[in-house]
């Protein structure tokens, strides 16, 4: 075999070695030994002192093309991966310096009985970011009247909720009818299992939402809860021109997502989205041991609670529709009673770090409880103000 062909085979081996090294995760996930086998064939040809004739070359090229095509098809079949975090250079420095925009905090204040507290002023609040006091730039106590509400309602249609579909549908429509103001607020409805489906885009028409909710007849095979939260925060709520709320109706189980719970919380915090969770674990039963309101027991319950609390929302655990109606009324009142605080961070760099937010009240208000998101990751992001 000529020197040119030898060089060609060595080049193929190099390219396949590079491809294998760059895709170790995918190879482990899909158990794709084919690329390694092809590299072995090339090695064998080279180590055999090039005794193979031109007879093998067309077959080698055909095999190369076949593996490349299979890899492309397999990559297209994989679920989308959340947008990566912007990278920094090897010295740990940003290649481009940018500055963080203002941070908006919808804040809920309640007393010991859980009643919302009106009438506070900016002087009653102390905002800390990574324990550093921040200067409040704007303050509003009429958030419920000044901005429209954009709500994404996500309903779990995985196998674990198969017997509770009607309960979920009634919960979804009950929430929409209770919380949403006609001709002002916008709602979208979607379902998730192993697929994530937008059933109705943002609208203020209840008849379209009712039709979308009750047209769901079948369940899927898996549960991609965290992927669904990521997708709708990133693709829909990010550009919503108002307050952003995401409602998850689920038992909290996730069996299929590429994203994890931290990814879901991160994107919600970065897009200024508040998550409310409604557990379906109790189904139609009026009382289920361990699933009463506020009683969190297992990993799935904790997942819903974490999603909600770290974004400034609440998780509800009940199987009684009357109790759910009270919960929805409480959410509606909360969204109308929130304060909105805006500040420009003193640490104004996008460095990828997590910024912990604490909101405290002035001295003498220790009997009140404050709820808002726990923080955000300082990543260059595009969010509509």
LINNOR-V646583 format. One record per backbone hydrogen bond with DSSP energy under -1.0 kcal/mol. NH is the residue of the N-H (numbers start at 1). CO is the residue of the C=O. Records with the same first field share a line. If there is no record, write none. Layout:
NH = CO + CO
This chain:
6 = 2
7 = 3
8 = 4
9 = 5
10 = 6
11 = 7
12 = 8
13 = 9
14 = 10
15 = 11
16 = 12
17 = 13
18 = 14
19 = 15
20 = 16
21 = 17
22 = 18
23 = 20
27 = 23
28 = 24
29 = 25
30 = 26
31 = 27
32 = 27
33 = 31
37 = 33
38 = 34
39 = 35
40 = 36
41 = 37
42 = 38
43 = 39
44 = 40
45 = 41
46 = 42
47 = 43
48 = 44
49 = 46
50 = 45
51 = 48
56 = 53
60 = 56
61 = 57
62 = 58
63 = 59
64 = 60
65 = 61
66 = 62
67 = 63
68 = 64
69 = 65
70 = 66
71 = 67
72 = 68
73 = 69
74 = 70
75 = 71
76 = 72
77 = 73
89 = 93
92 = 89
100 = 348
103 = 343
105 = 341
107 = 339
108 = 371
110 = 369
111 = 115
114 = 111
117 = 109
124 = 121
125 = 122
126 = 360
128 = 358
129 = 132
130 = 356
132 = 129
134 = 127
137 = 342
138 = 342
140 = 340
145 = 142
146 = 142
147 = 143
150 = 243
151 = 186
152 = 245
153 = 188
154 = 247
155 = 190
156 = 249
157 = 192
161 = 158
162 = 159
164 = 161
168 = 164
169 = 165
170 = 166
171 = 167
172 = 168
173 = 169
174 = 170
175 = 171
176 = 172
177 = 173
178 = 174
179 = 175
180 = 176
184 = 181
185 = 181
186 = 149
187 = 203
188 = 151
189 = 200
190 = 153
191 = 197
192 = 155
193 = 195
197 = 191
199 = 189
200 = 189
203 = 187
209 = 205
210 = 206
211 = 207
212 = 208
213 = 209
214 = 210
216 = 213
220 = 157
224 = 193
228 = 224
229 = 225
230 = 226
231 = 227
232 = 228
233 = 229
234 = 230
235 = 231
236 = 232
237 = 232
238 = 233
240 = 237
242 = 240
243 = 148
245 = 150
246 = 274
247 = 152
248 = 276
249 = 154
250 = 278
255 = 223
256 = 223
264 = 260
265 = 261
266 = 262
267 = 263
268 = 264
269 = 265
270 = 266
271 = 267
273 = 268
274 = 244
276 = 246
277 = 314
278 = 248
279 = 316
280 = 250
285 = 282
291 = 288
295 = 292
302 = 298
303 = 299
304 = 300
305 = 301
306 = 302
307 = 303
308 = 304
309 = 305
310 = 306
311 = 308
312 = 309
313 = 308
316 = 277
324 = 320
325 = 321
326 = 322
327 = 323
328 = 324
329 = 325
330 = 326
331 = 327
332 = 328
333 = 329
334 = 330
335 = 331
336 = 332
339 = 107
340 = 140
341 = 105
342 = 138
343 = 103
348 = 346
351 = 349
352 = 378
355 = 376
357 = 374
358 = 128
360 = 126
362 = 124
365 = 362
368 = 365
369 = 110
371 = 108
374 = 310
376 = 355
378 = 353
379 = 377
384 = 238
